[in-house]
Amino acid sequence: MLSFFLKEYFAMKLNYHHLFYFWTVARLGHLTRASESLHVSQSALSTQIKKLEDSLGYDLFIREGRRLKLSEAGRVAFGYADEIFGLGDELAAWFSSGSHASRESLKVGAVATLSRNFQEGFLKPLLGRDDLELSIQSGTLEDLLRRLSAHRLDLILSNQPVHGDEENPWRSRRIARQPVSVIGRPGASGATNFPELLIDRSLVVPGQENNIRHAFDQLCDYHNLRPRIIAEVDDMAMMRLLARDSGHFAVLPPVVVRDELVSGSLHDYGALPGIFEEFYAVSIRRQFESPLLTHLLSQPSDELLSGPPEDLHLWREGLSEAKPSS
């Protein structure tokens, strides 16, 4: 039986150069853009794809005006090609990182507006390890997703989920969830129960594009409240500074000002009902999952929000035991 399949395989003589050309055209959906991307002429590109179609015995594209649409056989071929070249990118990224058996590498991206305290709490068990090259990158979610798809990142930390598809096999996992509170300097007068919590207080709130802001506006509309908004801020680090130094109150997750709450320089005046900040880990399906990521994602959510675990040394020992033998 094996000899039969080997004969069939070599008889087909699949040309991966031709397959790469097909994959590029299928992704871009346009022969002109693909030829510019590949730095080959359109006629040469068409010839290479025709050779692939001849070797497979099926037409892979259906022409619709100037655009190319995948045929049923083309969709099947694209699925295989996408996996093949995705694994190729993963392999190249692994070796280009300079990693070897005794020194691991982990590249984590974080949405620029995400709480720095949360990022540190998530990564704390890895900090200070001499056998690890840790890269922490910041950017917009769209930019980080492009890096993840190109295997230049291993994981993204985000405050919103991402929905993958066949073309982008992203996976979102909620790793923590925290109520959003009204935070201010200690000793302020006023109620601590909603809705009186928002009355006669000047507020710093997240910007219009933030999920917390959407929920806050809906809550106020439902209860017919018109809070006094002093500033709209996109960056949580800036909100932390304003809450600490301006004398105004801030609508934000307590993890953002965790150190100030512990020291007593800020006070949590109460949670807003139904408003939460959610934290997600976004990854991409891979042939080989990193033991480091597996252990990071196994951390209890309470520890991510309150700080590193007290038994940090035991956690790190667990990571060492989980490492594959060289």
C-alpha positions in Angstrom: 0.0 0.0 0.0 2.8 2.4 0.9 4.6 1.8 -2.4 1.3 2.6 -4.2 1.0 6.0 -2.5 4.7 6.8 -3.1 4.2 6.0 -6.8 1.2 8.3 -6.9 3.0 11.0 -5.1 6.0 11.0 -7.4 3.8 10.7 -10.5 2.1 13.9 -9.6 5.4 15.7 -9.1 3.9 18.6 -7.1 6.0 21.7 -7.6 6.0 23.8 -4.5 7.2 26.8 -6.4 4.1 26.7 -8.5 2.0 26.1 -5.4 3.5 29.2 -3.8 2.5 31.3 -6.8 -1.0 29.9 -6.6 -1.2 30.6 -2.9 -0.1 34.2 -3.4 -2.7 34.8 -6.1 -5.4 33.2 -4.1 -4.6 35.3 -1.0 -4.5 38.6 -3.0 -7.4 37.7 -5.3 -5.8 39.6 -8.2 -3.2 38.6 -10.8 -1.7 42.0 -11.1 -1.1 42.6 -7.4 0.3 39.0 -7.1 2.8 39.6 -9.9 3.9 42.8 -8.4 4.3 41.1 -5.0 6.3 38.3 -6.5 8.3 40.4 -9.0 7.3 38.3 -12.0 5.3 39.1 -15.1 1.6 38.3 -15.2 2.2 36.0 -18.2 4.9 34.0 -16.3 2.6 33.8 -13.3 -0.3 32.5 -15.3 2.0 29.9 -16.9 3.2 28.6 -13.6 -0.4 28.3 -12.2 -1.5 26.6 -15.4 1.3 24.0 -14.9 0.0 23.4 -11.3 -3.5 23.0 -12.6 -2.3 20.5 -15.2 -0.4 18.5 -12.6 -3.5 18.4 -10.3 -6.0 17.8 -13.0 -8.3 20.6 -11.9 -8.9 24.3 -12.7 -8.2 26.2 -9.5 -9.6 29.6 -10.4 -12.8 31.0 -11.9 -12.5 34.4 -13.7 -15.0 37.1 -12.7 -14.0 40.1 -14.7 -10.6 41.2 -13.6 -10.8 39.2 -10.3 -10.0 35.6 -9.8 -12.3 33.5 -7.6 -11.3 30.1 -6.3 -13.1 27.1 -7.7 -14.1 24.2 -5.4 -10.8 22.5 -6.1 -9.0 25.8 -5.6 -10.5 26.2 -2.1 -9.2 22.7 -1.2 -5.8 23.4 -2.6 -5.7 26.8 -0.9 -6.4 25.1 2.5 -3.5 22.8 2.1 -1.2 25.5 0.7 -2.1 27.8 3.6 -1.1 25.2 6.1 2.1 24.3 4.3 3.4 27.8 4.0 2.1 28.7 7.4 4.2 25.9 8.9 7.1 27.2 6.7 6.8 30.6 8.3 6.7 29.1 11.7 9.8 27.0 11.0 11.7 30.0 9.7 10.6 32.2 12.6 11.8 29.6 15.1 15.3 29.3 13.6 15.7 33.1 13.0 15.0 33.8 16.6 18.3 32.2 17.5 16.6 29.8 20.0 18.2 26.6 20.9 17.5 23.8 23.4 19.0 25.6 26.4 17.6 29.1 25.7 13.9 29.6 24.9 12.3 32.5 23.2 8.9 34.0 23.7 7.4 37.0 21.8 4.3 38.6 23.4 2.4 41.5 21.9 0.1 43.7 24.0 -2.5 46.2 22.8 -1.1 49.7 23.5 -3.9 50.8 25.8 -3.9 47.6 27.9 -3.1 48.0 31.6 0.7 47.8 32.3 0.0 46.2 35.6 -2.0 43.4 34.0 0.8 42.8 31.5 3.4 42.6 34.2 1.2 40.3 36.3 0.7 37.9 33.4 4.4 37.8 32.5 5.9 38.1 36.1 6.7 34.4 36.4 9.1 34.7 33.4 10.9 37.9 34.4 14.4 37.5 35.6 14.9 34.1 33.9 18.4 33.8 32.4 17.4 30.9 30.1 14.7 32.9 28.3 14.7 35.6 25.6 11.5 37.6 26.3 10.2 40.2 23.8 7.3 42.4 24.7 5.9 44.4 21.8 3.1 47.1 21.8 0.8 48.2 19.1 -2.7 48.3 17.7 -4.6 45.1 17.7 -4.7 45.1 13.9 -0.9 45.5 13.7 -0.3 42.8 16.3 -2.6 40.4 14.5 -0.5 40.8 11.4 2.6 40.0 13.3 0.9 37.0 14.9 -0.2 35.6 11.5 3.4 36.0 10.2 4.6 34.1 13.3 6.6 37.1 14.6 4.6 36.9 17.8 3.6 33.9 19.9 0.7 35.5 21.8 -1.3 38.8 22.0 -2.7 40.3 25.2 -5.9 42.2 24.4 -9.0 43.7 26.1 -11.3 42.4 23.3 -11.7 39.0 21.7 -10.8 38.2 18.1 -12.8 35.9 15.9 -10.7 33.8 13.5 -11.6 32.1 10.3 -10.1 29.6 7.8 -7.8 32.3 6.5 -6.8 33.6 9.9 -6.9 30.8 12.5 -6.8 33.0 15.5 -8.0 31.8 18.9 -9.2 34.0 21.7 -9.2 32.9 25.3 -10.6 35.0 28.2 -8.0 34.8 30.9 -9.4 37.4 33.4 -12.4 39.6 34.1 -12.7 42.5 36.6 -15.5 44.9 37.5 -14.9 48.5 36.6 -14.9 51.0 39.5 -14.9 54.7 40.3 -11.4 55.4 41.6 -10.3 58.6 43.4 -8.2 60.1 46.2 -9.1 58.8 49.6 -11.3 60.9 52.0 -13.7 62.2 49.3 -17.3 62.7 50.4 -20.3 61.2 48.6 -22.2 58.0 48.3 -20.5 54.7 47.4 -23.6 53.0 46.0 -24.8 53.3 42.4 -26.3 55.5 41.0 -25.4 58.1 43.6 -21.8 57.0 43.1 -21.7 59.1 39.9 -23.5 62.2 41.2 -21.6 65.5 41.8 -18.3 63.9 40.8 -16.0 65.1 38.0 -15.0 62.0 36.0 -12.1 60.9 33.7 -13.5 58.2 31.4 -12.1 56.0 28.7 -12.3 57.2 25.1 -15.2 56.6 22.7 -13.7 53.5 21.1 -13.1 51.7 24.4 -15.5 48.8 25.4 -15.7 50.2 28.9 -16.9 53.5 27.6 -19.6 51.8 25.5 -20.9 50.0 28.6 -20.6 53.1 30.8 -22.6 55.2 28.3 -25.3 52.5 28.1 -25.5 52.3 31.9 -25.9 56.1 32.2 -28.5 56.2 29.4 -30.5 53.4 31.0 -30.6 55.2 34.4 -31.1 58.6 32.8 -27.8 59.9 34.3 -25.8 62.8 32.9 -22.4 62.5 34.6 -19.9 65.4 34.6 -17.1 64.2 32.3 -13.9 66.2 32.6 -11.7 64.2 30.2 -11.8 61.3 27.8 -8.5 59.3 27.7 -7.6 56.3 25.5 -4.5 55.2 27.4 -4.9 53.5 30.7 -1.4 54.6 31.9 -2.5 58.2 31.5 -5.8 57.5 33.3 -3.7 56.2 36.1 -1.7 59.4 36.3 -4.9 61.6 36.2 -6.6 59.6 38.9 -3.5 59.9 41.1 -2.6 63.6 40.4 -5.6 65.5 39.2 -8.1 65.2 42.0 -10.8 64.0 39.6 -12.4 60.5 39.7 -11.6 57.9 37.1 -13.7 55.1 35.7 -11.4 52.2 35.3 -10.5 48.6 36.4 -8.8 48.5 39.8 -5.8 46.5 38.3 -4.7 49.7 36.5 -4.1 51.5 39.8 -3.3 48.3 41.9 -0.2 49.8 43.5 -1.9 53.1 44.4 -4.8 51.2 46.0 -2.4 49.1 48.0 -0.4 52.1 49.2 -3.6 54.0 50.0 -2.9 57.0 47.7 -6.1 56.0 45.8 -9.4 54.6 46.9 -12.0 52.3 45.2 -15.3 54.0 45.8 -17.4 51.2 44.3 -18.0 49.1 41.3 -20.3 50.1 38.5 -23.0 47.4 37.9 -22.6 45.3 34.8 -19.4 47.0 33.6 -16.3 44.8 33.3 -12.9 44.9 31.7 -12.1 41.6 30.1 -8.6 40.4 29.3 -7.9 38.0 26.4 -5.0 35.9 25.2 -5.0 35.7 21.4 -2.9 32.9 19.8 -2.8 31.1 16.5 -3.1 27.4 15.9 0.3 25.9 15.7 1.7 22.5 15.1 3.8 22.7 18.3 2.5 24.6 21.3 5.0 26.2 23.6 5.1 24.8 27.2 5.8 28.4 28.4 2.5 29.6 26.9 0.6 26.6 28.3 1.8 27.5 31.8 1.2 31.2 31.5 -2.3 30.6 30.4 -2.9 28.2 33.3 -2.5 31.0 35.9 -5.5 31.8 38.0 -7.2 35.0 36.9 -7.2 36.4 40.5 -3.4 36.3 40.5 -3.2 38.1 37.2 -5.3 41.0 38.7 -3.8 41.1 42.2 -0.1 40.5 41.4 2.3 37.6 41.2 1.7 34.4 43.1 3.4 34.2 46.5 4.8 30.8 45.7 6.5 32.1 42.6 9.5 29.8 43.0 7.2 26.8 42.9 5.5 28.1 39.8 8.9 28.5 38.1 9.9 25.0 39.1 6.7 23.8 37.4 7.9 25.6 34.2 11.3 23.9 34.4 9.7 20.5 34.8 7.5 21.2 31.8 10.3 22.1 29.5 11.0 19.4 26.8 14.2 17.6 27.3 17.1 18.5 25.0 
